[in-house]
Amino acid sequence: MIRFQYGEVIESGDTYKYKDLDNKKTITSLFAVKVRSYGDPYKDDPFHAIPLDINNKKIPVVGEHVLLIAGPSQNSQNKANGRVSIIWYYISIFSIQSNISHNMLPGLAGNLKQEEIDNMLPGHTFDKNVSTSPLQPYEGDIINEGRFGNSIRLGSTSKQDEIRYTIKPTWIGDNVNDPIIILSNTSKRPAEDDIDKKQFIVENVQTDDSSLYLTSKQKLSGFKLNKSLEKIKPSESAYAESQFIGVADRVILKAKSDIIVLDSKKSVVISTNELRIGDDGATESMVYGDILARLLTDLISTITTGTTGGGLISIFDKPTQAKFNKLTKRIQDIKSKHKIK
């Protein structure tokens, strides 16, 4: 018989050892929480529960409520006459408050005084007073949202519907169902006067703390580079083919044991006010190829023209003059196809 319970979390975050329900043997397990059920048969006797899925976890905080299912423990015997030891597993958190940050409703599982309820803290490092706005969902989306404003959206281009959606997406496409993946990390908090409204928000490539976009056929109309593209068209905000866009205050790519490759059929643009190659202490200036070519050409021309002064004229012989002519032609070879500004 399948046994379900629902219970209130009364300890979370630092309890990992407990006893199973049958053999009373000590069990060590990750991410255990202590709960008190407010349904028979464990109404007044707190017990421990562990996540049903160890690979995909949502750790509840104190004051939240979880659905529980009984199942075999690590002390169960794999024998024909052995006995199955039972422990409780928590499956999911009830979204009582419809809140991304927390869904606390402390006190349901016991006769607690209001002072005791007010003093219940959701863990040691979690601030229950901070509220996070939920992402605006669009039809067909699969969204995984953390408590703190971090999210992964498996979405698509969808039709604009002002009645259905309170906020428009920041990506635009011509064909519905074109896929897009957005990983966003930011403090998605509502304005102070909107704390209880739980208004929707949407990812913003310009203002989110850090984000990663994998597009298919969408344009990010609000996306702007520090220095906008001038010669390469379409611009960064008008490009509507697949893109890999990462944005943060600092971006570091590290190859631990091999090379970093930037491979492009068209061009690679490095747009910055200061470029250092070698390390961040580089002080040697790079050379402008066109300017250097003109300087060398003028220098050879000046030398081969000869000089006058004190009644003397210096003229190179024909073999030397021919060498200078070859050098003048070869000066153009110092120009690279790679351009700098």
Summary of the structure (lengths in Angstrom):
residues: 341
radius of gyration: 33.7
end to end distance: 74.5
largest distance: 121.7
contacts: 799
relative contact order: 0.08
helix: 12%
strand: 23%
